[in-house]
Amino acid sequence: MKKTALITGGSRGIGFGIAKALAKEGYNLAINGVRDEDSVTEALDELRSLGAEAVYCQGSIASAADREEIIEKAYSVLGEINILVNNAGIAPRVRLDILETTIENYEEVMTTNLQGPFFFTQAIAKRMAHTKQNNHAFEATIIFVTSISATVASVNRGEYCVSKAGLAMTNLLFAVRMAEFNIPVFEIRPGIISTDMTSKVQEKYDNLFQSGIALQPRWGTPDDVGKAVASLTRGDFPYSTGQVIGVDGGMLIDRL
């Protein structure tokens, strides 16, 4: 029986790169997104062409009701979930200096990027733990996709940085809690990745790459992130729960 993966925000950008990588690894997929299913048909067809069964679970992880519906659909169609990839996230609707940002901006970003993944993981982790207790051969992994913004301060989108820093701690908390069940938990920390989210600031980052912001002088791609996730799901890091895997082209290495 094929293993399964549930990927939030999996129909485009980094999430789709992860979905393609896991389809190639032989996983069946539950793909979550907020767009209607007609808008993601092309992405789902591509995943199916790679040999995966792909079910779309529409909904926002910021909503408790939606989270429950996403989980119920994923489990009802695919059975047990072996891999949870918490990837969905948003940038602030308006980039504002932290002296000017609004409660509305802050709450929207934090609810989607931190509160949502926390409780989404809580619900699935309980199911994974229960299954593991009844079937020791069951294999599961939980992955959080954060950002270099977990440690790199950007004062014009402070709420985003705070949400990713909180998600980094969430990785550690679940790594500690799920160790009892031998279920590893990891954080993938991407750098500057070419997606819809970063397309609005392409010229800025093009110039930064030319100035040497990263050791590898190119944009990262969703496929780069997907390959890192695939490696974790293969069990290539069996003694490393809670660790952070940077996918940033060496951007955060201190240099003189």
KELUM-271778 format. One record per atom (N, C-alpha, C): y, x, z. Coordinates in steps of 0.02 Angstrom, whole numbers, plus 50000, padded with zeros to 5 digits. Example, Ala and Ser with C-alpha at 12.3 -4.5 7.8 and 13.67 -1.06 7.14 Angstrom:
<sites>
497165066050390
497755061550390
498355066050390
498885064250354
499475068450357
500025064550394
</sites>
This chain:
<sites>
499405004350000
500005000050000
500625004450000
501105002849956
501715006949950
502155006150012
502485011550030
502965011250085
503605007850060
504025005850108
504615002050092
505235005150124
505805003850092
506445006250118
506965000850111
507375000150161
507944995550161
508574999750161
508994998750110
509595002850102
510194998150101
510644998950150
511254994950149
511754998050101
512124993750066
512584996350016
512215000149962
511624997649943
511195001549899
511255000149825
511734996049804
511774994149733
512264998349693
512635002749726
513105007049690
513285013149732
513615017849700
513855023749736
513295027749768
513435030349828
512945034349864
512305030449877
512375024049895
511785020049909
511325019449850
511605018849790
511185018249730
510855024949714
511205030449727
510895036949719
510295037749764
510365035249826
509805035449874
509235030849850
509415024949826
508905020249803
508505023149745
508835026349698
508475029349641
508015034849665
508245038949711
507825044349737
507205041649772
507285036349810
506705033549846
506245029749799
506515026749746
506095023549696
505645028849663
505935034649649
505545040049619
505015042849667
505145042049732
504655044149783
504095039049792
504165033349759
503635028349763
503745022749812
504365021949836
504505016549884
504675010049848
504475004449879
504764998049862
505404997149902
505874993449874
506554993649901
506844986749916
507164986349973
507614980749989
508324983449984
508694980749938
509374983149924
509874978049951
510294980249996
510814975950024
511484977349992
511884972149983
512564972849958
512934966349969
513584966449961
513984960449971
514104956649906
514014959949849
514124956449785
513564951449772
513714946449729
513184941649712
512664945149669
512064942249667
511494945549634
511604946649560
511964942249527
512104943049456
512484949549442
512874951749490
513284957749481
512874964149488
512274963649515
511874969649527
511234969749487
511184965249439
510574964749398
510404971249364
510914974549336
510794980849300
510514986149346
510794986649406
510554991549455
509834990149476
509684983749489
509004981849509
508514983249453
508714981849391
508264983149334
508114990549328
508614994649340
508505001949336
508015004249389
508075001549449
507605003349502
506905001049486
506844995149457
506184992549438
505874996749381
506304999349338
506055003549283
505765010149310
505955011949371
505685017949403
505045016449441
504815010249438
504175008449469
504225005049536
504825003549558
504915000549624
504944992949618
504664989649668
504834982549678
505504982549713
505974978849687
506654978949715
506884971849729
507014970449792
507274963849812
507994964749835
508414960049816
509124960449835
509244956049895
509544958849946
509694955250009
510444955150018
510764949849992
511484949449993
511734947950063
512294951050080
512614949550144
513014955450170
513444954050217
513864959150248
513574961250315
513484967750325
513224970050389
513734969150445
514354967450427
514854966050478
514734959250511
514324955050480
514194948250505
513514947850539
513504945450600
512874944750636
512394940150600
512654934550574
512224929850538
511944932950474
512364936650438
512134939950377
511614945250393
511724948950446
511234954150465
510544951050475
510524945450509
509884942150522
509564939950457
509954937250411
509684934850348
509434940750305
509804946250305
509604952150267
508924954550291
508864955150356
508244957750386
507664953050373
507764946550381
507214941750371
506984941850299
507444942250251
507244942450181
506864948850164
507114954550189
506784960850175
506074960850201
505974958650262
505304958650292
504854953450260
505124947650242
504714942350213
504454944350144
504844948250107
504634950250039
504214956650040
504434961550079
504114968150076
503614969450132
503624965350183
503194966850241
503564971650287
503194976250317
503514981050362
504014985450326
504544987550360
505034992250333
504894999150363
504775003950319
504635010750342
505265014950349
505745013850304
506355017850303
506965013350307
507405014650354
508055011350356
508595016450341
508995015150290
509555019350273
510195015450283
510565017150335
511215014050349
511755017550308
511905014750250
512375017950205
513015013950194
512995007350201
513565003250185
514175005150227
514745005350195
515365006850230
515955005550186
516535004850216
517145003550179
517695008350201
518175009350157
518785012850174
519305007750194
519835009750228
520375004950244
520655001850180
520824995450184
521124992250125
521774995650106
522144997850157
522775001450147
522755007750189
522875013450157
522895019750195
523575020250230
523555020150296
524165020450335
524115026050387
524665029250400
524705034250453
524495030950519
524195034850563
523955031950626
524525029150669
525135031250656
525705028350692
525905021550663
525615019750606
525805013550572
525225008850560
524615011050567
524045006850549
524005000650593
523664995650568
523664989050601
522994987650636
523014983050682
522404980750715
521914977950663
522184974250614
521754971250562
521384976650523
521744981950503
521434987550468
520874990550511
521054991950573
520594995350619
519964991150630
520054984750645
519484980450661
519024979450602
519304978750542
518884977650483
518444983850470
518744989750473
518364995850460
517844997050514
518034996150577
517574997550632
516994992550633
517134986250617
516614981150618
516094982650564
516314984750505
515854986150450
515514992850458
515884997950476
515615004850475
515255006850539
515395003550595
515095005750658
514725000050694
515064994750709
514734989250745
514154986450705
514264985350641
513744982550598
513114986950596
513174993350578
512584997650577
512244998350645
512634998350699
512344999050766
511864993250779
512094987150770
511674981450786
511144980050732
511284981950671
510784981450618
510204986150634
510354992150655
509834996950674
509464994550736
509834991950784
509504989450845
508964984450827
509124979750784
508644974450766
508034977250730
508134981850683
507574984550646
507184989550688
507534993450729
507194998250773
506704994750820
506894988850845
506444985050888
505804983250850
505884981150789
505294979350748
504874985550735
505194991050718
504824997250705
504434999450767
504754999150824
504435001250887
503834996750902
503914990250892
503364985550905
502764987050859
502914988250795
502384989750748
502034996250766
502425001350784
502135007850802
501685007150863
501875003150911
501465002350972
500784999050956
500784995050904
500164991550886
499784994950830
500104999850797
499785003450742
500055010550741
499715015150774
499965021950781
500025025650714
499685023050663
499725026250597
500365024250559
500725019250585
501345017050552
501865022650554
502175023850497
502685029050491
503365025850476
503875028050512
504545025350502
505065030850512
505635029950480
506195034550487
506845030450482
507335032350522
507995029250520
508505034650501
508945032850454
509445037650429
510125034350429
510615037950455
511315035850453
511695040250403
512035037050356
512475040750310
513185040350338
513445046150358
514115046250387
514605049450337
514955054550357
515455057750314
515715063950350
515975068650311
516325074250343
516905071750386
517115065650374
517655062650414
517445061350486
516805062350502
516585061950571
516895067450613
517085073050580
517395078650616
518045081050585
518175079250523
518785081350488
519305075850495
519865077350526
520375072250540
520815070950479
520875064550461
521335062250409
521795057050440
522415058850454
522845054350493
523065048250454
522945048150388
523135042250349
522555037350341
522005038650374
521445033950376
521035035250440
521405035050495
521105036850559
520535032250579
520595025750563
520065021150582
519405022950548
519445025450487
518835027550451
518515033550487
518935038350506
518675044250541
518355042350608
518675037850644
518405035650709
517725032150698
517685028050646
517055024350634
516485029250618
516625034450579
516105039150561
515915043750619
516405045350660
516245049250720
515805045150767
515945038750773
515525034350814
514825033650785
514775033450719
514115032950688
513705039350698
514045045050701
513695051350716
513395051050786
513745048350834
513465047550901
512895042350900
512965037150860
512435032150854
511785035350831
511835040150785
511245043950764
510915047350823
511305050550865
511015054050923
510705049150972
511035043550983
510785038651031
510105035851008
510055034050945
509425031350921
508885036750916
509085042950902
508595048350902
508275049150971
508685048751023
508425049151091
507985043151107
508215037251089
507845031151108
507185030451070
507185032251006
506595031150964
506085036850969
506265042251004
505785047751012
505155045551047
505225040851093
504645038051128
504115035451080
504345033051022
503885029950973
503725034650915
503945040950921
503845045950868
504145043550802
504735040550806
505105038350746
505735042750741
505765047150692
506335051650687
506955048150661
507525050650681
508175047950661
508605053750638
508965052850583
509355058250554
510045055750533
510505060450527
511165059050498
511255063150435
511435059850381
511655063250320
512415063050319
512725068850312
513455069250316
513735071750249
513885067150203
514145069150137
514855071950141
515005076150093
515685078550084
516055074350033
516365077549985
516755074049934
516275072049878
516105065749875
515615063149828
515955058649777
515765059349715
516065055449661
515795048249662
516205043549687
516025036449691
516635032249676
516535025549677
517105021049669
517625022249723
517395023749784
517855024649840
518325030549830
518055035949801
518465042049793
518825042349726
518675037749680
518975038049613
519735037349616
519975033849668
520695032749674
521085039049692
520725044149718
521045050349738
520755056249701
520525055049639
520185060249601
520625066349589
521255065149569
521695070749553
521805075249615
521875072049673
521975075849735
521385080449747
520775077849741
520195081849756
520035086849701
520185085049638
520115089949584
520515096249600
521125095249623
521565100849641
521285104749701
521015101049750
520735104449808
520125108549791
519705106149745
519135110149724
519365116449689
519885115949648
520155121849614
520435126749665
520655124249722
520935128549774
520405131449821
519775129549809
519225132449849
519045128649911
519155121949913
519005118149974
518265118549991
517835119149941
517115119649952
516855126049921
516315128749949
516015134849922
515725133549853
515435127649844
515185125649778
515725121349746
516065124049695
516695121149670
516585115249623
516285109949649
516195103849609
516145097849655
516255092049625
516145085849661
515405085149677
515245082349735
514565080349749
514415073949712
513775072449704
513565066449668
513115062149713
513065055749699
512595051549736
511885054249732
511705057349676
511035060149670
510925065949719
511455069749734
511395075149783
511205072249851
511525066749869
511375063449933
510675060449931
510495057449875
509835054349868
509275059349878
509355065249851
508835070349858
508755072549931
509305072749967
509265074550038
508895069150077
509055062950063
508715057450097
507975057450081
507805058550018
507105058649998
506715064050035
507025069750045
506695075150082
506545073050154
507015069650185
506905067350254
506355062150257
506325057750208
505815052450210
505125055150194
505085060850161
504425063950148
504125067150209
504535067950261
504285071250321
504355078850317
504815081250276
504915088450269
505245091650330
505505087350375
505825089850436
505485086550496
504865088250510
504475084550560
504685085850632
505085091150644
505255093150712
506005093650720
506365088950689
507105089650686
507465083150698
507165078550735
507505072050745
508195072950775
508655068750753
509335068950777
509795073750741
509515077650695
509915082850662
510375079950607
510895083850593
511385082150542
511235086350480
511165083150423
511065086550359
511725085850320
512065091450311
512685091450273
512555091750198
512895087350161
512865087450088
513585088050064
513865094050073
514585094850063
514775101150025
514295104349993
514445110249954
514715116049995
514555116150059
514805121550103
515525120650124
515765114550119
516475113350134
516665114850205
516215113650253
516395114250324
516225120950354
516025125750313
515895132450340
516565135850356
516635138250417
517245141750436
517295148350398
517885149650371
517995155850333
518645159150352
518655165750347
519265169550359
519625171050294
</sites>
